[in-house]
Amino acid sequence: MRNLLVAQSGGPTSAINATIAGVIMEAYASDQVDTIYGAVNGIKGVLEERFVNLSEKVPGEDELEILCQTPAAALGSCRVKLKNPEEDDSQFQEIIRIFRKHGIAYFIYAGGNDSMDTVDKLAAYCKEHEIEDIHVMGAPKTIDNDLVGTDHCPGFGSAAKYIATTFSELERDCHVYDTKAVTIVEVMGRNAGWLTAASALARNNGAEGPSLIYLCEPAFSVESFLADVKGKLEKQDSVLVAISEGIKDKDGVYISEQVQSGAVDNFGHSYIAGSARVLEDIVRREIGCKVRSIELNLMQRCASHIASKTDIQESKMLGMTACRCALQGKSGLMASVERISSHPYQVRYTAVPVCEVSNQEKKVPADYINEAGNDVTEKMMEYLKPLIHGETEVIYENGIPKHLYLY
């Protein structure tokens, strides 16, 4: 038997299930795969042998279409870091045992930086131990858009479309009254400000959009921020501000750490939400005008009703690419997008060594940020604009979008 196993890991997106759909479609088109399985809760589910039969759960085009519009991770996710096999290879021995028990010849893992670390370790372990009957591939995913080796990441375009739309709506709401007011909106992004930059797309149709945009790459100065806000308030009644959750001062200290406990996740990442609340208090104290903070939070990654058609199509193609590479006997690679041109927008799909991707971050280039550090440049706009194009035809049932449940 030559079966295929696919799993998801890390923070979900509104496009990650389209990648799984792409994997399934490519597997169906091949005579090399007998049964397609999905691991529930990522590599954790692999180690616990919690598999679902996707050949039964997603038998045809109707189910694939619903899967593509289903938000979050339909197979569940995890944040489990595999041990260093050089120090303890027991997990890897167990994974190989489980794969062979279930006839798994192809394993495709969809995820971000930490997920690609799992792909890298597992593929390297197989190579070192001359395991040639199992092929391991990575499929990129992250709304943060911080994976190297690919022009952009599946899930980012849809999150960017949601953010751009939300800011365009907020901007209209903020201008209803003639009283001085500041609205600070916190956007996801720990160390890369791509998502926050997407707020500038609210200006696409001629609207003002956010008055100020602060990404997490430049050092954030509270004094400069207050001066920027005061300067805007002198010219206009309402100031809409976009900030990355990961803004930090010149010493590298997150602004949000003023209200955080210091807790970290399984990968040692600090919990950093709360920057907008800190700045809200500062504006209220130092400027004294009406001020509110908004944290977009999970809505950024699960708003599949407003997904970018470009993003969904590309996510599907990347799933197909990852699957095709595995079926060709390749291993230790991540499917990726290479941009050929922006005008017209054209890309091609390829694969890069996952060892060049894992545990790295693609941050916003300096020339994508204005000199003052409070907005983005035209280079950023040209990069972003094609990624949010197109609207998906959402299938509704009983008044709300229909979703597929796999477990």
Secondary structure, 3 states (H helix, E strand, C coil): CCEEEEEECCCCCCCHHHHHHHHHHHHHCCCCCCCEEEECCHHHHHHCCCEEEHHHHCCCHHHHHHHHCCCCCCCCCCCCCCCCCCCCCHHHHHHHHHHHHCCEEEEEEEECHHHHHHHHHHHHHHHHCCCCCCEEEEEECCCCCCCCCCCCCCCHHHHHHHHHHHHHHHHHHHCCCCCCEEEEEEECCCCCCHHHHHHHHHHCCCCCCCCEEECCCCCCCHHHHHHHHHHHHHHCCEEEEEEECCCECCCCCEHHHHCCCCCECCCCCECCCCHHHHHHHHHHHHCCCEEEEEECCCHHHHCHHHCEHHHHHHHHHHHHHHHHHHHCCCCCEEEEEEEEEECCEEEEEEEEEHHHCCCCCCCCCHHHECCCCCCECHHHHHHHHHHHCCECCCCEECCEECCCCCC
